[in-house]
C-alpha cells in the first residue's frame, strides 16, 4: 500500500520506499518467527546469545550497539538470560565500571544447537533474491544505515 500523502514527488517516493522496506522486513521476520528457529527466546535474547557465541564476551554497552537496543532493554534481556543460566556477568578486571557478559556452558550449548536451523531458515527466505540482489540489498541497507545523504542536485 503506497502512501496517501499528497506531497512533493521526492517526499512521496521517500515515504513509499520506507513503507516497502518496513513491510518487507516485517513480513520476512514474521515468516522466520513462524519457523520457530529460536524457541523460548525473544528476538533480543536470541540476538544476544548469537553475538556472544560468534564474538565472545562483550560489555553490555557493546551488546547494545550490536543489537541497536537501549541500555535498559539490554539490561532486562541480560537479566532474563542470566536467570536461565545462559549468560554470566562479570566486572572487567581492568575497568570495574565495565560489566562483561559471557555465555555459560548451557548458553553455548543452546545457541550452538539452534543456530544451524536459524541459518537454514534465513537462507531459505533470502533465496527469494538472487545472490547479486542480496549483495545489492546489503549494500543499500548499509548505505541507508550510515545515513549520509547524497548531495542534492543544484
N, C-alpha and C positions, 0 to 999 in steps of 0.2 A: 504494500500500500504506500503510494507516494505521499509526500507532504501535501497538506491542503493550504499551506501558507502561500499567499499571493504576493511574493516579494520580487526582488531583482533576480534575474536568471542565475547569477552565481550563488545567491542565497538559497534558492530552490534546489540547485544542484548539490550544494553542500548538505542541506537537510536530507534530501533523498539518499545521498550516499551514506550518511550516518544511519539512516533508517535501515538500509540494506545491510550495512556492516553489523549493526546491532541485531537485526533479525537473523542474519546468517550465523552469528556467534551463538545467540541464544538457542537456535534450532540445533546446531551441532552439539552444544553442551547438553541439551535435553536428550538427544539421541544417545550420547555417551552415558548419561545418567541411567537411562533405561537398560543399558548393558550391565549395570551394576558391577563395574570393574573395581570399585573400592568400597565394598560392603561394610557398613558400620562406621564409616568415616565421612566427615563433611569434606567438601572440596578443599577447604583451607587446611584441614588436618592431613588429607592426602598430599597436598602440595608441600606441606612442611616436612612430612616423612620422606617424600621423594627428594626434596632439596638436600636434606641431611644425608640421605642414602648416597646420593651422587657427589655431593660436595664435601661431606664430612661435617664435623662440629662447626657450628656457626653461632655468632652472637644473635640475640633476639632482634637487634637493630638490622643486622644483615638479612635475617629471615623476613622482616617487614619489607625490605627493599626487593627481595626476590619475589614475594607474593603480592606486592603492591597493596598491602593492607596496613591499617593503622596500628600503632603500638598497642593500644588497648585491645584490639581484636586479636592480635598475635599473642598477647599475654594470655587471653582466655583460651585460645586454641592450644597453646603450650600447656596451660594448666590442665586442660582436659586430657591431653595426650599423656601428661605426667601421671595423672590419676590412674590411667590404664597401664602404667608402667611401659610405655612405648618410647618415651624420651626421659632424659635426666638433665637437670640444670646444675651448673657448677660455676663458681666465680672464676674469672680469668686470674691466674696467679700473678700475672704481670700488671694487671689493672683491675682491681677489685670492683670498680664501677661497672665492668662489663660482665654480663651474665651469658655464659656459653650454653648452648643446647646441643645435646648429642643423643643419638639413638641408643636405646638399651638393646641387649641381645634380642629381646622379644620384639622390639620395634623393627630391628633389622630383618628378623625372620619374617615378620608380617609384610613389610614393603617388598622384600625380595620375592615373596610368594605371589603377591597380587600385581606387581608392576608389569610382568610379561603380558598378562591378559589386557591390561590397560593399553600397552603399546600396540597390541594387535587391533584393539578396537579403534584407536586413534588412526592407525594406518589404514584400516578398512574405510573409515569415514572420510579420510583425506584423499582416498583413491578416486573420489568424485572428480578431483582435479588431476591433471597430468603432472608429472614431476616438474616440468618447466612452470606450469601455473602455480604449483606450490611454492617454488622458489620466488616467482614474481610476487605472490601474495605475501610471503615472508618479508621480501624487500620493501614492499609498500607499507606493511604494518610497522616495520622498524622505522621507516621514514616518518610515518604518521606519529609513532610513539615519541620520536625525538622532538616533534612539534616545531620544527624550524620552517616557517612559511617561506614559500618561494617569493622572490621579488615580484611586485606587481608590474604589469606592463604599463609603461607610461608613454 
